Amino acid sequence: MGPEAQDVIEPAGAPATGGSPSLAAAEKLAPPPSVGFAERFAGKGKQLWSRVRASTLAIVGGAFLIGSAAIAWAIGATSRPAPPAVAMGASIAGSLAGVEPVAIDAGSAASADVADDAAAPRPTVWRVSQLSSDADVKIVGGVLGHHPLLAALGSAGLSRSEAQRVVRSLAQSRDVDRFDPKDSFTIAFEKESARVVAYEVATSPTDVWQGRETTEGGAPTLAVRKLELFPEQVRVKKSVVVGADLRASFADAGLTPIDDVLTMLDDALDGHAELSDIRPGSRLRLVATQERVGGEFVRWSSLDAVEYFPAAPNAPSVRVYRFDAAGEGQHGTGAEATRAAKHHGWFDAKGKQPYSGGFRSPVPLARIASRFNPHRMHPVLHVVMPHNGVDFAAPTGAPVYATAAGVVTSVGPEGPCGNKVEIAHTGGYASVYCHLSRFAPGLRVGQHVEARQLIAYVGQTGRVTGPHLHFGMKRGGVFIDPMTLRFDGVRVVPRSRRDDFDRVHAELDAELDTIPLPPPGAVAADSARPSEPEETIYEEP
């Protein structure tokens, strides 16, 4: 498979926390909460007095040096040979005060505002997961779902008294009655006593409330605080050799969650390359950006550049670059990212982006197992049985997306089609999706959906012999070949943005060139696995 990813954090953020210390070791990472106010104040007072004393001595030392220099100049001391290295006043004062002096290169003109511009390193944040190596502590976790926090904690194995203790602690910092189903919790408790020693409740990767046991005031209590967590953008560079199983090839290269990566890759290569050509022996180089919090993966922010080498000998490679043609930023979060997503595209080196109209593949990069054929002879019944759609080979649970914007007209089981979704589109078109394992949460008749919006998951419900998606298109109520719906066009980078595009693609070219690429023919190990035949016949309605 491809080489190790080369990750570069930008901008510099907090270093990832290493190891998993025990509770005793964890206490060394941060001041124990049991330290009283007076002790903390006294400690800070000593530090303040040391700094005042050092500063005073620095001023005195500096004044002394300035006075000495003035006297030397007055008596012609400047006619002496070159002086030795200058000892700054701060160094003298630091030595006198017992503080380690900072070496300063007197020969360089250091900018006075360097310290202001330099980003201060963020402090390491202690997390409950660091107790995982403590043999005396057990860690459990889960999501709240539609349960109250107290009930969810009980289901995770906490006694009612300890669950109530956690809830009372958290109530000091936030509302404990309002959570979303995807909000999660992590609890650490002693195996012998079953007493909770730490917990975390997260409503997002950066919104985390943490409680830690402290003996301040005598009895042990869980002191709660909201953690200061910051998202970081991390550059990831990967190469992939495609084997027999496309999904496994990307997963083996560390490009997960696989469905998110394949969706971005489908968008990037659409119009630039025939996706059906990505078969064993194809090679890719990718530059992408991840969002991480505390060193943990949160999501893929963007796929920034792709180089695709087809498996066919002597076929030219294709390079595409993600670029925001409207100038609203390459990345962002929330509404910022949504606005930018409407204008960004993947352009070739000439600043061109071919597109195929308003219809997209419902299963990104899936292989076509059976094509539209109104005159198909059934292989078993030996009668003409039209195949009114295209079959996409994909595993159960693979996401299915709306091929274009429209209104849902049908959701539910429908005979041999199994679980089915039908969407009406403009121009008298309608798309049909069959054999689904389940539907997207909340999908309902009358709902408006956007192109590439998640609507369901691949399955094998109805009259089928294996998991796949049967995808059909109708025009005026009559089935047509979905693969004929390609309204080609070319989008170009606006002249006002051309200089910016040239700069971006030159930078991305330099990054792509640093990624080691396996030689042609270096097919991944998974290519030895048997693949599906090119044509798989399924029973269809």
Backbone hydrogen bonds, N-H to C=O, Kabsch-Sander energy under -0.5 kcal/mol:
donor,donor_aa,acceptor,acceptor_aa,energy
6,Q,237,K,-1.1
7,D,5,A,-0.7
8,V,235,R,-1.7
10,E,233,Q,-2.6
26,A,22,S,-2.8
27,E,23,L,-1.6
28,K,24,A,-0.5
28,K,25,A,-1.2
29,L,25,A,-0.5
29,L,26,A,-1.4
30,A,26,A,-0.6
35,V,32,P,-1.6
40,R,36,G,-2.2
41,F,37,F,-2.9
42,A,38,A,-2.7
43,G,39,E,-2.6
44,K,40,R,-2.5
45,G,41,F,-2.4
46,K,42,A,-2.2
47,Q,43,G,-2.1
48,L,44,K,-2.7
49,W,45,G,-2.7
50,S,46,K,-2.4
51,R,47,Q,-2.2
52,V,48,L,-2.6
53,R,49,W,-2.8
54,A,50,S,-2.5
55,S,51,R,-2.7
56,T,52,V,-2.7
57,L,53,R,-2.4
58,A,54,A,-2.3
59,I,55,S,-2.3
60,V,56,T,-2.5
61,G,57,L,-3.3
62,G,58,A,-2.6
63,A,59,I,-2.7
64,F,60,V,-2.6
65,L,61,G,-2.3
66,I,62,G,-2.6
67,G,63,A,-2.7
68,S,64,F,-2.4
69,A,65,L,-2.6
70,A,66,I,-2.2
71,I,67,G,-2.1
72,A,68,S,-2.6
73,W,69,A,-2.3
74,A,70,A,-1.9
75,I,71,I,-1.7
76,G,73,W,-1.2
77,A,72,A,-3.6
79,S,76,G,-1.7
80,R,77,A,-1.8
88,M,86,V,-0.7
92,I,88,M,-1.9
93,A,89,G,-2.7
94,G,90,A,-2.4
95,S,91,S,-2.3
96,L,92,I,-2.3
97,A,93,A,-2.2
98,G,94,G,-0.6
98,G,95,S,-0.8
99,V,94,G,-2.7
106,A,104,I,-1.0
108,S,105,D,-1.6
110,A,108,S,-1.5
114,V,111,S,-1.2
117,D,113,D,-1.9
118,A,114,V,-2.4
126,W,124,T,-0.5
130,Q,127,R,-1.8
131,L,128,V,-2.3
132,S,129,S,-1.7
133,S,130,Q,-0.5
134,D,131,L,-1.8
135,A,133,S,-0.6
137,V,134,D,-1.6
138,K,189,F,-2.8
140,V,187,I,-2.6
142,G,185,F,-1.8
144,L,183,D,-2.9
145,G,181,P,-2.4
147,H,144,L,-2.0
152,A,148,P,-2.4
153,L,149,L,-2.4
154,G,150,L,-1.8
155,S,151,A,-2.2
156,A,152,A,-1.1
157,G,154,G,-1.4
158,L,153,L,-1.8
163,A,159,S,-2.7
164,Q,160,R,-2.4
165,R,161,S,-1.7
166,V,162,E,-2.1
167,V,163,A,-2.3
168,R,164,Q,-2.8
169,S,165,R,-1.9
170,L,166,V,-2.7
171,A,167,V,-2.1
172,Q,169,S,-1.4
173,S,170,L,-2.2
174,R,170,L,-1.9
179,F,177,D,-0.6
183,D,180,D,-1.7
184,S,202,A,-2.3
185,F,142,G,-2.4
186,T,200,E,-2.7
187,I,140,V,-3.3
188,A,198,A,-2.9
189,F,138,K,-2.5
190,E,195,R,-2.5
191,K,136,D,-2.6
194,A,190,E,-2.1
197,V,188,A,-2.7
198,A,188,A,-1.6
199,Y,211,G,-2.3
200,E,186,T,-2.5
201,V,209,W,-2.5
202,A,184,S,-2.5
203,T,207,D,-2.5
204,S,207,D,-1.0
207,D,204,S,-0.7
208,V,206,T,-0.8
209,W,201,V,-2.8
210,Q,225,R,-3.1
211,G,199,Y,-2.4
212,R,223,A,-2.2
213,E,197,V,-2.5
214,T,221,T,-3.0
218,G,215,T,-2.2
219,A,217,G,-0.9
221,T,214,T,-3.0
223,A,212,R,-2.6
223,A,221,T,-0.8
225,R,210,Q,-2.2
227,L,208,V,-2.6
227,L,225,R,-0.5
229,L,206,T,-0.5
229,L,227,L,-1.0
232,E,292,R,-2.9
233,Q,10,E,-0.6
234,V,232,E,-0.6
234,V,290,Q,-2.9
235,R,8,V,-2.8
236,V,288,A,-2.8
237,K,6,Q,-0.5
238,K,286,L,-2.3
240,V,284,L,-2.6
242,V,240,V,-0.5
242,V,282,S,-3.0
246,L,244,A,-0.7
249,S,245,D,-2.2
250,F,246,L,-1.8
251,A,247,R,-2.4
252,D,248,A,-2.9
253,A,249,S,-1.0
254,G,251,A,-1.7
255,L,250,F,-2.5
256,T,254,G,-1.4
261,V,257,P,-1.7
262,L,258,I,-2.7
263,T,259,D,-1.9
264,M,260,D,-1.9
265,L,261,V,-2.5
266,D,262,L,-2.5
267,D,263,T,-2.0
268,A,264,M,-2.4
269,L,265,L,-2.5
270,D,266,D,-1.2
272,H,269,L,-1.8
273,A,269,L,-2.0
275,L,273,A,-0.8
277,D,274,E,-2.0
278,I,275,L,-1.6
279,R,277,D,-1.6
281,G,242,V,-2.6
282,S,279,R,-2.5
283,R,309,F,-2.3
284,L,240,V,-2.4
285,R,307,E,-2.3
286,L,238,K,-3.0
287,V,305,A,-2.5
288,A,236,V,-2.8
289,T,302,S,-2.7
290,Q,234,V,-3.1
291,E,299,R,-3.0
292,R,232,E,-2.6
292,R,290,Q,-0.5
293,V,296,E,-2.2
294,G,230,F,-0.6
296,E,293,V,-1.8
298,V,291,E,-2.7
299,R,291,E,-1.3
301,S,289,T,-2.3
301,S,299,R,-0.6
302,S,289,T,-1.6
304,D,287,V,-2.0
304,D,302,S,-0.6
305,A,287,V,-1.9
306,V,320,V,-2.1
307,E,285,R,-2.6
308,Y,318,V,-2.9
309,F,283,R,-3.4
311,A,277,D,-0.5
315,A,312,A,-1.6
318,V,308,Y,-2.3
320,V,306,V,-2.4
321,Y,347,F,-2.5
322,R,304,D,-3.0
323,F,345,G,-2.8
325,A,323,F,-1.1
325,A,343,H,-0.9
327,G,324,D,-1.3
336,E,333,T,-1.4
338,T,334,G,-1.9
339,R,335,A,-2.4
340,A,336,E,-2.2
341,A,337,A,-2.3
342,K,338,T,-1.0
342,K,339,R,-0.6
343,H,339,R,-0.5
343,H,340,A,-1.3
344,H,340,A,-1.9
345,G,323,F,-2.1
347,F,321,Y,-2.5
347,F,345,G,-0.6
348,D,352,K,-2.4
351,G,348,D,-2.3
353,Q,491,R,-3.0
355,Y,489,G,-2.4
359,F,356,S,-0.6
360,R,403,T,-1.8
366,A,363,V,-1.9
367,R,393,A,-0.7
369,A,367,R,-0.6
369,A,391,D,-2.6
370,S,391,D,-1.1
373,N,387,H,-2.3
376,R,373,N,-1.3
378,H,376,R,-0.6
378,H,383,V,-3.0
382,H,378,H,-1.6
385,M,376,R,-2.9
385,M,383,V,-0.5
387,H,373,N,-3.1
388,N,386,P,-0.8
389,G,387,H,-1.3
390,V,471,F,-2.8
391,D,370,S,-3.1
392,F,390,V,-0.5
392,F,469,L,-2.8
393,A,367,R,-2.7
393,A,391,D,-0.6
394,A,467,P,-0.6
397,G,458,V,-2.7
398,A,395,P,-2.0
400,V,456,A,-2.8
401,Y,362,P,-2.6
402,A,453,Q,-2.3
406,G,449,V,-2.2
407,V,424,A,-2.2
408,V,447,Q,-2.6
409,T,422,E,-2.9
410,S,422,E,-1.4
412,G,420,K,-2.0
414,E,418,G,-1.8
417,C,414,E,-1.7
418,G,415,G,-2.2
419,N,436,L,-0.5
420,K,412,G,-2.5
421,V,433,Y,-1.9
422,E,410,S,-2.0
423,I,431,S,-2.4
424,A,407,V,-2.9
425,H,429,Y,-3.2
428,G,425,H,-0.7
429,Y,426,T,-0.7
430,A,474,K,-2.0
431,S,423,I,-2.5
432,V,472,G,-2.9
433,Y,421,V,-2.5
434,C,470,H,-2.2
435,H,417,C,-3.0
436,L,419,N,-2.2
437,S,457,Y,-2.3
438,R,457,Y,-0.7
440,A,455,I,-2.6
443,L,440,A,-2.1
446,G,408,V,-3.2
447,Q,444,R,-1.7
449,V,406,G,-2.7
452,R,402,A,-2.7
453,Q,450,E,-1.7
455,I,400,V,-2.7
456,A,400,V,-1.5
457,Y,438,R,-2.0
458,V,398,A,-3.0
459,G,435,H,-0.6
459,G,468,H,-0.7
461,T,435,H,-0.7
463,R,416,P,-1.9
464,V,462,G,-1.2
468,H,459,G,-1.9
469,L,392,F,-2.2
470,H,434,C,-1.0
470,H,468,H,-0.5
471,F,390,V,-3.0
471,F,469,L,-0.7
472,G,432,V,-2.5
472,G,470,H,-0.5
473,M,480,I,-0.7
474,K,430,A,-3.0
475,R,478,V,-2.7
476,G,428,G,-2.5
478,V,475,R,-1.2
480,I,473,M,-2.8
484,T,481,D,-1.9
485,L,482,P,-1.6
486,R,484,T,-1.9
487,F,356,S,-1.2
488,D,486,R,-1.1
489,G,355,Y,-1.6
491,R,353,Q,-2.5
493,V,351,G,-2.0
497,R,494,P,-1.8
498,R,495,R,-1.1
501,F,497,R,-2.4
502,D,498,R,-2.7
503,R,499,D,-2.0
504,V,500,D,-2.5
505,H,501,F,-3.0
506,A,502,D,-1.6
507,E,503,R,-2.1
508,L,504,V,-2.4
509,D,505,H,-2.1
510,A,506,A,-1.9
511,E,507,E,-1.5
512,L,508,L,-2.8
513,D,509,D,-2.4
514,T,510,A,-0.6
514,T,511,E,-1.0
515,I,512,L,-1.6
522,A,519,P,-1.8
523,V,521,G,-2.2
527,S,524,A,-1.9
528,A,525,A,-1.7
529,R,526,D,-1.5
536,T,369,A,-2.1
536,T,534,E,-0.5
537,I,535,E,-0.5
538,Y,536,T,-0.6
